[in-house]
Each structure stands twice: as C-alpha cells, then as structure tokens.
C-alpha cells in the first residue's frame, strides 16, 4: 500500500527543486536587468526592462513555491473516514469508462505534479481543481463526473485510502 507520508516527502522534494531553479532564474534575470551593458541606449532598447519584468515574475513564482512548501509541511493527511468520504489527504483510485485506472493524491494548493512510486504513477492535485472538487465527499463505488469543455468525463471510485 502506498504511503501518504512518502508522497508528501516527494512533493516537498520536487517543490524544493522547483524553488532552486526559480531562484537561479530570478538571479540571472536580475543580473541581466542591472548589468551596465543592458542600460537602455534609446527608447527601443528594452532588454534591461524585459529582464526586470522577468526577474519580478520569477520572484513571484519563488514566493508561490515557498507558500506551497509551507502548506505541504504543515499538512497531516488524515486516515480515510468512510463517514466523510473523500477529503483532503485522500489517496484515490479512479477508473474511467474504458476501465483505465489512475491514482490521485488530494493535497494542499501548489503541489500539482505527477510522481512515480514503485512503477505507479500518482497524480497530485488540489481540492480546488475541478476533479478535486468533484471527488470531495464521494466513497468507494461512487461515480465522479465533471464537465471538461463540451465533454462530460465520468469515473468510478475504485478505492480510497
């Protein structure tokens, strides 16, 4: 059986890698923006300005990742309670109409990613996603449906942990 604590650790590791890359990109953009060779020589010379915008965007992204990491560190996935159905922290297996299965881990915001554990792919999603919202309160055997553009997608909940 898949360990929710391990999933949480893998999410935090991936977020830490993303943060490192984003901070490096922000530093590089900041250096480009402030480098003396990139001072605008005329109104059409926008390299420094573009780099400054990029640095600001990267800094915002880094802050969003830091917030996601804080949310994930504080997160304590509860044991599945049949009386409440699927809640934040649930590990769920859904099957589509063709019987194709997918495993989903419902976590806090900012951790949307695919993880591979023991050759199993687990999609980490937040309860704010359309599928996350559609699953809340459902139990094993229930149907989960959601509208994606003009298509209605339907899944069966095979198991919840």
C-alpha positions in Angstrom: 0.0 0.0 0.0 1.3 3.4 -0.9 2.5 5.6 2.0 0.9 9.1 2.1 3.9 10.4 4.2 6.3 9.3 1.4 4.1 11.1 -1.2 4.2 14.2 1.0 8.0 14.0 1.2 8.3 13.5 -2.6 6.1 16.6 -3.2 8.3 18.6 -0.8 11.5 17.4 -2.6 10.0 18.4 -6.0 8.9 21.8 -4.7 12.4 22.4 -3.3 14.0 21.6 -6.7 11.5 23.9 -8.4 12.3 26.7 -5.9 16.1 26.3 -6.5 15.6 26.5 -10.3 13.3 29.5 -10.0 15.6 31.4 -7.6 18.5 30.7 -10.0 16.4 32.1 -12.9 15.4 35.1 -10.9 19.1 35.9 -10.0 20.1 35.5 -13.7 17.3 37.8 -14.8 18.1 40.3 -12.1 21.8 40.3 -13.1 20.8 40.9 -16.8 18.4 43.7 -15.8 21.0 45.5 -13.7 24.1 44.8 -15.9 25.7 48.1 -17.2 25.8 46.8 -20.7 22.0 46.5 -20.7 21.3 50.1 -19.8 18.9 51.4 -22.5 20.6 53.5 -25.1 17.3 54.5 -26.7 13.6 54.0 -26.3 13.6 50.9 -28.4 16.3 49.2 -26.3 14.1 47.2 -23.9 16.4 44.3 -22.9 17.0 45.6 -19.4 13.3 46.3 -18.9 12.3 42.9 -20.1 14.8 41.2 -17.8 13.4 43.3 -14.9 9.9 42.1 -15.7 11.2 38.5 -15.9 13.1 38.9 -12.6 9.9 40.2 -10.9 7.9 37.2 -12.3 10.5 34.7 -11.2 10.5 36.3 -7.7 6.7 36.0 -7.5 6.9 32.3 -8.6 9.5 31.6 -6.0 7.3 33.1 -3.3 4.3 31.0 -4.5 6.5 27.9 -4.3 7.7 28.8 -0.7 4.0 29.2 0.3 3.2 25.8 -1.3 6.1 24.3 0.7 4.8 25.8 3.9 1.3 24.4 3.2 2.7 20.9 2.4 5.0 20.9 5.5 2.0 21.6 7.8 -0.2 19.1 6.0 -1.2 16.0 8.0 -3.1 13.6 5.7 -5.8 12.0 7.9 -6.9 8.4 7.7 -9.8 7.8 5.4 -13.1 8.2 7.1 -16.0 6.4 5.3 -18.5 8.7 7.0 -16.9 11.8 5.5 -16.0 10.3 2.1 -13.0 11.6 0.1 -11.4 14.6 1.8 -8.1 16.5 1.6 -5.3 13.9 2.1 -7.1 11.0 0.4 -5.3 8.7 -2.0 -7.9 7.7 -4.6 -8.0 5.2 -7.5 -10.5 6.2 -10.3 -11.4 4.2 -13.4 -12.7 5.8 -16.5 -15.4 4.4 -18.8 -12.8 2.2 -20.6 -11.5 0.8 -17.2 -8.3 2.8 -17.4 -7.2 3.4 -13.8 -5.5 6.4 -12.3 -4.3 7.2 -8.8 -4.8 10.6 -7.3 -3.5 12.2 -4.1 -5.6 15.1 -2.9 -3.3 17.6 -1.3 -3.0 21.3 -0.5 -2.6 24.0 -3.2 0.6 24.4 -5.1 1.6 20.7 -5.3 0.1 19.7 -8.7 2.5 17.2 -10.2 3.0 13.6 -11.3 5.0 11.3 -9.1 6.2 7.8 -9.8 6.5 5.3 -6.8 7.2 1.6 -7.3 6.3 2.0 -11.0 2.9 3.5 -10.1 2.1 7.0 -11.3 0.3 9.2 -8.8 -1.2 12.5 -9.9 -1.1 15.0 -7.0 -4.0 17.5 -7.3 -5.5 20.1 -5.0 -9.1 20.1 -3.9 -9.6 23.4 -5.8 -9.2 21.6 -9.2 -12.4 20.6 -11.0 -11.7 16.9 -10.4 -10.6 17.5 -6.8 -13.9 19.3 -6.1 -15.9 16.6 -7.9 -14.3 13.9 -5.7 -15.0 15.5 -2.3 -17.4 13.5 -0.2 -17.5 10.5 -2.6 -16.9 7.0 -1.4 -15.8 3.7 -3.0 -18.2 2.6 -5.7 -19.5 6.2 -6.3 -19.4 7.9 -9.6 -17.4 11.1 -10.1 -18.3 13.3 -13.1 -17.0 16.6 -14.3 -17.5 18.8 -17.3 -14.4 19.5 -19.4 -15.2 22.0 -22.2 -18.1 20.2 -24.0 -17.3 16.7 -22.7 -18.6 15.1 -19.6 -16.0 12.9 -18.0 -17.1 10.1 -15.7 -15.1 8.0 -13.3 -15.8 5.3 -10.8 -14.1 5.4 -7.4 -12.4 2.0 -7.1 -10.8 2.6 -3.7 -9.9 5.3 -1.2 -7.1 5.3 1.4 
